Amino acid sequence: MIISRRVEESDRKYIDEGFAHDEFHDKGLTSDVYFPKLLNGEFDPRYVSNTFEDEKGPIFFTQGTKVLKIQASFRDNNDHRRNLKALRAFFAQLRVYARQNGFTALQASTKSPQLAEFLIKHEQFEQMQTVENKEISLESLL
């Protein structure tokens, strides 16, 4: 039976062993990534790190964060002035809400190069990727 539990210090050797043999992760990566710390040395509560194991021991390790994915649509894409004003108000409110509720990042995707440019230039988003259908994925860390 597979169970899930929080990572423990005793998992470090298994994590490091896995990284050493995993061609899909960067060389030099260590188990520290599953134990993120705040400046005061305490575990960073914005992250959730788990171990999945069976009766033979650990199988794999995961880490997640609270990311707020944004879905939005405009009533009129050509009403640039109103749209810009609303976007600025939206992001000002959203960032406060997201931080107060423990989110670590905002994510959005769009097929509009103009919207992507606005998010990058004015809302501290970074372009993560563009897929074949021209959808641009963006993220902003909080």
Legacy VTK file of the C-alpha trace (Angstrom):
# vtk DataFile Version 3.0
C-alpha trace
ASCII
DATASET POLYDATA
POINTS 142 float
0.000 0.000 0.000
1.286 3.505 -0.891
1.234 6.134 1.848
2.119 9.819 1.829
3.806 11.697 4.664
5.830 14.861 5.175
9.504 14.574 4.267
11.810 13.906 7.192
15.525 14.391 7.681
15.946 10.625 7.305
14.711 10.964 3.683
17.713 13.068 2.660
19.888 10.064 1.800
17.196 8.633 -0.499
16.555 11.982 -2.179
20.270 12.577 -2.780
20.687 9.015 -4.054
17.850 9.572 -6.502
19.289 12.862 -7.751
22.673 11.236 -8.289
21.156 8.685 -10.689
18.446 10.804 -12.335
19.291 12.021 -15.838
16.247 14.327 -15.806
17.453 16.590 -12.964
20.348 19.031 -12.979
23.606 17.664 -11.642
24.486 19.050 -8.242
20.876 19.223 -7.068
20.591 18.157 -3.424
17.890 17.193 -0.971
17.945 20.779 0.335
15.296 21.640 -2.283
12.780 19.596 -0.255
13.688 21.410 2.968
13.309 25.137 2.148
14.237 27.378 5.046
13.341 30.890 6.076
16.085 33.328 7.074
15.576 32.362 10.729
16.292 28.701 9.873
12.702 27.506 10.277
11.023 25.403 7.580
9.277 27.679 5.083
5.529 27.009 5.524
4.764 28.163 1.963
6.065 24.797 0.750
4.648 21.317 1.206
7.153 18.489 0.770
5.967 14.879 0.887
7.389 11.389 0.642
5.422 8.595 -1.029
6.416 5.156 0.153
5.351 1.551 0.434
6.472 -1.310 2.668
9.899 -1.288 0.916
10.527 2.382 1.701
10.464 5.743 -0.090
9.517 5.753 -3.790
9.390 9.421 -4.712
9.303 12.900 -3.244
7.161 15.913 -4.087
7.124 19.581 -3.291
4.314 22.014 -3.897
3.400 25.605 -3.282
0.151 27.524 -3.217
-0.125 29.051 -6.684
-3.105 31.159 -7.701
-3.966 30.530 -11.350
-5.804 33.421 -12.951
-8.540 33.022 -15.549
-9.980 36.266 -16.922
-11.784 37.570 -19.970
-12.585 41.063 -21.154
-16.016 42.173 -22.278
-14.381 44.188 -25.095
-10.732 43.557 -25.992
-10.617 46.898 -27.832
-11.622 49.031 -24.830
-7.948 49.439 -23.899
-8.289 52.342 -21.448
-10.963 50.722 -19.284
-9.293 47.322 -19.494
-5.962 48.776 -18.339
-7.609 50.598 -15.429
-9.460 47.443 -14.373
-6.321 45.290 -14.673
-4.373 47.612 -12.393
-7.146 47.596 -9.784
-7.507 43.821 -10.058
-3.812 43.095 -9.526
-3.533 45.548 -6.632
-6.353 43.733 -4.828
-5.279 40.264 -5.895
-1.714 40.606 -4.608
-2.980 41.657 -1.154
-5.474 38.766 -1.066
-2.925 36.232 -2.308
-0.258 37.223 0.223
-2.744 37.255 3.107
-3.837 33.739 2.189
-0.401 32.164 1.841
-0.097 31.990 -1.941
3.455 32.033 -3.263
2.877 32.935 -6.901
0.369 34.051 -9.491
0.065 32.262 -12.835
-1.722 33.275 -15.997
-1.761 32.318 -19.644
-2.893 34.281 -22.668
-2.787 34.279 -26.440
-2.597 38.092 -26.421
0.960 39.373 -26.885
-0.197 42.794 -25.660
-1.576 41.388 -22.402
1.585 39.341 -21.865
3.696 42.450 -22.457
1.613 44.421 -19.922
1.935 41.688 -17.290
5.691 41.482 -17.774
6.274 45.243 -17.853
3.831 46.414 -15.174
2.885 43.449 -12.981
6.262 41.699 -12.451
5.347 38.562 -14.393
7.934 36.468 -16.198
7.239 34.530 -19.357
7.592 30.838 -18.621
6.877 29.336 -22.042
4.970 29.680 -25.285
3.306 26.569 -26.662
2.444 25.657 -30.236
-1.030 27.186 -30.054
0.681 30.528 -29.238
-0.498 30.476 -25.612
1.960 32.341 -23.401
2.390 31.073 -19.818
3.386 33.647 -17.224
4.222 33.637 -13.527
4.771 36.253 -10.844
6.300 35.323 -7.496
4.787 36.985 -4.438
LINES 1 143
142 0 1 2 3 4 5 6 7 8 9 10 11 12 13 14 15 16 17 18 19 20 21 22 23 24 25 26 27 28 29 30 31 32 33 34 35 36 37 38 39 40 41 42 43 44 45 46 47 48 49 50 51 52 53 54 55 56 57 58 59 60 61 62 63 64 65 66 67 68 69 70 71 72 73 74 75 76 77 78 79 80 81 82 83 84 85 86 87 88 89 90 91 92 93 94 95 96 97 98 99 100 101 102 103 104 105 106 107 108 109 110 111 112 113 114 115 116 117 118 119 120 121 122 123 124 125 126 127 128 129 130 131 132 133 134 135 136 137 138 139 140 141
